[in-house]
Amino acid sequence: MKKISALLLTCTLAIPLSAQSAAPKATPAAVTLPAAAAVLSAPLALKAGVIAQPETTELTGGGKAVFEFTITTAGEYVIHAVVNATGEEENSFFLNIDAQPEDPLMIWDIDVTKGFEERIVSWRGNGDGNNDEFAPKRFKLSAGPHKLILVGREPTQLKSLSIRLAAK
């Protein structure tokens, strides 16, 4: 009887341990950055919690928004953003992480929106305004501090950014 009781106790304890090891592992939370978290230079401006580029510019004339953030887990990340891109002439920024964006490779062509909508960051690369080469753009980031650099290109508005671990 003692052997059966010990066996039942062992099985009872083993079942929860097996169930725990089968549970999905938690993924790191996204880093969300509101527009107000950026350090801005003109002509980008913050109005009512939204970053806006008032005019079309080249890379050297665009305003700059620098967002500082920290990643706790190294990996590939994608960026989701809430933007207002009202037309084909009002739907792009230059964007990079940890270095100044380059023209034309690092243009983020945004699908036109109806008001503020979420879009995933892409890079034009060797594509064109309607066919980005890197869609979505995956950024390989180490654990630690980083800077997201957004430079104005066309009259487009940005409400927030969310840096999320990319799905495998």
BELMO-V240094 format. One record per pair of residues at least 6 apart in sequence whose C-alpha atoms are under 8 Angstrom apart, sorted by the first residue. I is the first residue (numbers start at 1). J is the second residue. D is the distance in Angstrom with one decimal. If there is no record, write none. Layout:
i	j	d
I	J	D
I	J	D
This chain:
i	j	d
28	72	7.6
28	73	7.0
28	165	7.4
29	164	7.4
30	162	6.2
30	163	5.5
30	164	4.7
30	165	7.1
31	69	7.4
31	70	7.9
31	71	7.7
31	162	5.5
31	163	5.1
31	164	6.7
32	160	7.2
32	161	5.7
32	162	4.2
32	163	6.4
33	67	7.4
33	160	5.6
33	161	5.1
33	162	6.1
34	49	7.8
34	159	6.3
34	160	4.3
34	161	6.4
35	46	7.5
35	49	6.1
35	50	5.7
35	51	5.9
35	158	6.7
35	159	5.3
35	160	5.1
35	161	7.6
36	46	7.1
36	49	5.9
36	50	7.4
36	51	7.8
37	67	6.4
38	65	5.4
38	66	5.2
38	67	4.7
38	68	7.6
39	64	7.9
39	65	5.5
39	66	5.2
39	67	6.7
40	46	8.0
40	63	7.1
40	64	5.6
40	65	4.5
40	66	6.6
41	63	5.1
41	64	5.1
41	65	6.7
42	62	7.5
42	63	4.7
42	64	7.1
43	53	6.3
43	54	6.9
43	55	7.9
43	62	6.5
43	63	4.7
43	152	7.9
44	51	6.5
44	52	5.6
44	53	4.8
44	54	7.1
44	62	7.3
44	63	4.6
44	64	6.5
44	65	7.4
44	152	6.6
45	51	5.5
45	52	5.5
45	53	6.8
46	52	6.4
49	159	6.6
50	157	6.4
50	158	5.6
50	159	4.7
50	160	7.9
51	157	5.5
51	158	5.1
51	159	6.5
52	155	6.8
52	156	5.9
52	157	4.5
52	158	6.6
53	62	7.9
53	63	7.2
53	152	5.6
53	153	7.2
53	154	6.4
53	155	4.7
53	156	5.7
53	157	6.7
54	154	7.5
54	155	5.0
54	156	7.6
55	153	7.7
55	154	5.9
55	155	5.2
56	62	7.9
56	152	7.8
56	153	5.4
56	154	4.2
56	155	6.0
57	152	7.1
57	153	5.1
57	154	6.5
58	153	6.2
59	94	7.3
59	102	7.7
59	103	6.6
59	151	6.9
59	152	7.4
59	153	6.7
62	151	5.6
62	152	4.5
62	153	5.8
63	151	5.5
63	152	5.2
64	149	7.0
64	150	5.8
64	151	4.5
64	152	6.4
65	149	5.9
65	150	5.1
65	151	6.3
66	147	6.4
66	148	5.8
66	149	4.7
66	150	6.4
67	147	5.5
67	148	5.1
67	149	6.5
68	145	7.2
68	146	5.8
68	147	4.6
68	148	6.4
69	145	5.7
69	146	5.4
69	147	6.3
69	148	7.8
70	143	7.3
70	144	5.2
70	145	4.2
70	146	5.9
71	141	7.6
71	142	7.2
71	143	5.0
71	144	5.2
71	145	6.4
71	146	7.6
72	143	4.9
72	144	6.2
73	142	7.1
73	143	5.1
74	140	7.6
74	141	5.6
74	142	4.3
74	143	4.6
75	140	5.6
75	141	5.6
75	142	6.6
75	165	6.9
75	166	8.0
76	138	5.9
76	139	5.3
76	140	4.3
76	141	6.1
76	165	6.0
76	166	5.6
77	138	5.4
77	139	5.1
77	140	6.3
77	141	7.0
77	163	6.4
77	164	5.4
77	165	4.4
77	166	4.7
78	120	7.2
78	121	7.1
78	136	7.0
78	137	6.3
78	138	5.1
78	139	6.3
78	163	5.9
78	164	5.5
78	165	6.4
78	166	5.5
79	120	5.7
79	121	5.5
79	137	7.9
79	161	6.6
79	162	5.6
79	163	4.6
79	164	6.2
80	118	6.5
80	119	5.7
80	120	4.4
80	121	6.2
80	161	5.8
80	162	5.0
80	163	6.4
80	164	7.5
81	118	5.3
81	119	5.4
81	120	6.2
81	121	7.2
81	158	7.3
81	159	7.5
81	160	5.6
81	161	4.3
81	162	6.1
82	116	6.0
82	117	5.3
82	118	4.3
82	119	6.3
82	158	6.1
82	159	5.4
82	160	5.3
82	161	6.5
83	113	7.7
83	115	7.9
83	116	5.1
83	117	5.6
83	118	6.3
83	119	7.0
83	156	7.4
83	157	5.5
83	158	4.5
83	159	5.9
83	160	7.5
84	91	7.9
84	112	7.8
84	113	5.9
84	114	7.2
84	115	5.3
84	116	4.5
84	117	6.5
84	156	6.1
84	157	5.0
84	158	6.5
85	91	4.5
85	92	7.6
85	110	6.8
85	111	7.3
85	112	5.1
85	113	5.2
85	114	7.6
85	115	7.5
85	116	7.8
85	155	7.9
85	156	5.2
85	157	6.6
86	112	5.6
86	113	5.6
86	114	6.5
86	115	7.2
86	156	7.5
87	112	5.6
87	113	7.6
88	112	6.7
89	154	6.8
89	155	7.7
90	154	5.1
90	155	4.9
90	156	5.4
91	109	6.1
91	110	5.1
91	111	7.0
91	112	6.4
91	154	6.3
91	155	7.1
91	156	5.6
92	107	6.8
92	108	5.4
92	109	4.7
92	110	5.6
92	152	7.7
92	153	6.0
92	154	5.7
92	155	7.9
92	156	6.6
93	107	5.9
93	108	5.3
93	109	7.1
93	150	6.7
93	151	5.9
93	152	5.1
93	153	4.9
93	154	6.6
93	156	7.6
94	101	5.9
94	102	7.5
94	103	7.5
94	106	5.7
94	107	4.5
94	108	5.8
94	150	5.7
94	151	4.9
94	152	6.4
94	153	6.5
95	101	5.5
95	106	6.0
95	107	6.5
95	108	6.5
95	148	7.4
95	149	5.7
95	150	4.5
95	151	6.3
96	106	6.8
96	148	6.0
96	149	5.4
96	150	6.7
97	139	7.8
97	146	7.0
97	147	5.6
97	148	4.4
97	149	5.9
98	146	6.0
98	147	5.0
98	148	6.2
98	149	7.2
99	147	7.9
99	149	7.2
100	149	6.5
101	107	7.9
101	149	7.2
101	150	7.7
101	151	7.6
104	124	7.0
104	125	6.8
105	123	6.6
105	124	5.5
105	125	4.0
105	126	6.5
106	123	5.1
106	124	6.1
106	125	6.3
107	122	7.9
107	123	5.4
107	124	5.4
107	125	7.6
108	121	6.3
108	122	5.3
108	123	5.0
108	124	6.3
109	122	6.9
109	123	7.1
109	124	6.8
109	129	5.9
109	130	7.6
109	132	7.4
110	119	7.1
110	121	7.7
110	122	7.9
111	119	7.6
116	159	7.9
120	136	6.3
121	135	7.3
121	136	5.9
121	137	6.0
122	132	6.7
122	133	8.0
122	134	5.5
122	135	4.6
122	136	4.6
122	137	4.6
123	132	5.8
123	133	6.4
123	134	5.0
123	135	6.6
123	136	7.4
123	137	5.9
124	131	7.2
124	132	4.1
124	133	5.4
124	134	6.5
125	132	6.5
125	133	5.2
125	134	6.6
126	132	7.5
126	133	6.0
127	133	5.0
138	166	7.2
